[in-house]
Amino acid sequence: MYSSRLLVCALFAAELACQKKVAGPPPRYAVLRFENLSGDPSLDWTGRAASEMLSVSLDGALAGELAGPVLPTFALSRLQQSLGARPASTPGVSSERQEAVLAGATRLIYGYIERSGSKIRITASIEDLSSGKLLRTVSAVDSSSLVALQQIAHACSPRSRPGPASSEAALRFYALALESPPATGAEDLNQAIRLDPNFGAAWNVEVSLDLARGDRAAAADAIASAHKQKLDPLSLAQLDLEAANMQPDPSARIDALRKISLLSPADSALLRTLAETETTSGRFEAAAADWKKLTVTFPEDPSTWNTLGYTLSYKGDYQGARAAFEEYARIRPKDPNAYDSLGDLNYVFRKFAEAAANYMQASKIQPDFQRYGDLYKAAWARFNAGDKPGADTLFAQFRAAREKLSDGLIPLVAADWLYRTGRKPEAVAALRMSLDGPPSAGPDPLRTNSYALLAIWDLLAHDRAQAAKDSLAMGPGIIDAPELIARFAALPSAPAAEWKARADRMIAPNLAPLRPLALGYALMFDGQRAAALPVWEMIVKDRAATDFFTRAVYTHLQGRPPERPLVPDPAAFNHFLAVLE
């Protein structure tokens, strides 16, 4: 029991703890185009030059309560391309605010230009977006726009760095080029580079213009010329990215993205792009590290925690993934997706009983989440946990709920459930019964999909004659890829070279990306494992690293156990799952 003296000390310590601020992520700044209020159109360029200059001068220089990285201007222009262009001379505080917020900025720097006698007055303000308060306003007066902007940068931080250009004339031509149509701005850009050959941002824009015109040779020449100059590291990294984008090697693009991300730490959108690219390419270790950085920047964003959890699961870190999903659930305790994600994690790590409980928890929070998909997932988890009666009960609930939604493919899903839970004759009989009756006059997706599935099951049963009949029953029209592949694979048995010739001859040029997949399945169903392996190796190489199904098929052909169970996907029916049984 506390003595009175200890109790007072404890209460005092608790009060101090409550008063202590919890450190959050540092603010991220975006410098918007300044507004020209001078009435002199010849100063319009200064508005754009202000954002270009200050974003470079202040990045890494702000200190104290203002400390935080500054977004490069290309982070905003990247979003302008997707959101639609605004008039070039529109003040940034109104035209670029949305882009800044979407780019992850939490503070804005903007201002205006005025005449002060024969000189120029530039005023800049720093606004905190969360509170709407102006944290600082500074002004500078000089006959030179460049000098005034340098004074503004120094007033914001004595540690400010030089701007992107060494001369006012080069900066002026560059700003004019940015706010002119490409055809007329190219000459201004050339002038900027001529006046300052080390103007990295100008070289970047020239390469972008060359690529926009489709002139890859000119872009390559510009990159080579730029590398002969003394450019800043960020501009060089951007040039490396453009060069990588012109090459077939995706790893070079990832390396270039990483360089840019490290040099522009405020650009969270770029970091997200890098993390997504690393994930699809199979660099799960690096991707997880980048998603962790994003959770520090956006600690209350559930989608970031969710993606981190999946990425950690891809690299085999069960505890780390679980912690990420649990943080997601803490942030959004009533979000069924948090528990659905925990279910996926436990399913992949073969903790099927726990997975079933997670899925049912998600279903309890929102029964119709994923169109009652968690019932389907829980059914498979129960089945794999050894509870077949419980699995059938859950699947029946799922089927009843989907039928109320008029799900046209539910007979297909129900037959697949029977087939893959060991009741193949019942599955075939149920699916054929659903096809009784004359075909409809128009396209019938259920009918063609059902016959495609039957053809695949026929081939798995080594009944090529029946597969040919079911293939023919699909009708003349091909609706999607599974039907095309099933029809192709149901052709008469042939040597591997003939299967390859058939794929080249029979699959139309507009469907050429399906040729390797059709060939791979055809060889596999024809029992030609040795010929199928290199085809599937190529398929896996061309697919995202998160396409675990194609990897599972390749592993199966190699005679190895699957690396991870495939999470049931109620949103997308896969005709070929039975090949893994």
HELIX and SHEET records of a PDB file:
HELIX    1   1 SER A    4  GLN A   19  1                                  16    
HELIX    2   2 PRO A   41  LEU A   43  5                                   3    
HELIX    3   3 ASP A   44  SER A   57  1                                  14    
HELIX    4   4 GLY A   64  LEU A   66  5                                   3    
HELIX    5   5 THR A   73  LEU A   83  1                                  11    
HELIX    6   6 GLY A   92  SER A   95  1                                   4    
HELIX    7   7 ARG A   97  LEU A  102  1                                   6    
HELIX    8   8 SER A  145  CYS A  156  1                                  12    
HELIX    9   9 GLU A  168  LEU A  178  1                                  11    
HELIX   10  10 PRO A  182  LEU A  195  1                                  14    
HELIX   11  11 GLY A  200  ALA A  212  1                                  13    
HELIX   12  12 ARG A  216  ALA A  226  1                                  11    
HELIX   13  13 PRO A  233  ASN A  245  1                                  13    
HELIX   14  14 PRO A  250  LEU A  263  1                                  14    
HELIX   15  15 SER A  268  SER A  281  1                                  14    
HELIX   16  16 PHE A  284  THR A  297  1                                  14    
HELIX   17  17 PRO A  302  TYR A  314  1                                  13    
HELIX   18  18 TYR A  318  ILE A  331  1                                  14    
HELIX   19  19 PRO A  336  VAL A  348  1                                  13    
HELIX   20  20 PHE A  352  ILE A  365  1                                  14    
HELIX   21  21 GLY A  373  ASN A  384  1                                  12    
HELIX   22  22 LYS A  388  LYS A  404  1                                  17    
HELIX   23  23 ILE A  410  ARG A  420  1                                  11    
HELIX   24  24 LYS A  424  SER A  434  1                                  11    
HELIX   25  25 PRO A  445  LEU A  460  1                                  16    
HELIX   26  26 ARG A  464  ALA A  473  1                                  10    
HELIX   27  27 ALA A  481  ALA A  489  1                                   9    
HELIX   28  28 ALA A  496  MET A  506  1                                  11    
HELIX   29  29 PRO A  509  LEU A  514  5                                   6    
HELIX   30  30 ARG A  515  PHE A  525  1                                  11    
HELIX   31  31 ARG A  529  ASP A  542  1                                  14    
HELIX   32  32 PHE A  548  LEU A  557  1                                  10    
HELIX   33  33 LEU A  577  LEU A  580  5                                   4    
SHEET    1   A 3 TYR A  29  VAL A  31  0                                        
SHEET    2   A 3 ARG A 107  SER A 116  1                                        
SHEET    3   A 3 GLU A  35  ASN A  36  1                                        
SHEET    1   B 4 TYR A  29  VAL A  31  0                                        
SHEET    2   B 4 ARG A 107  SER A 116  1                                        
SHEET    3   B 4 LYS A 119  ASP A 128 -1                                        
SHEET    4   B 4 LEU A 134  ASP A 142 -1                                        
END                                                                             
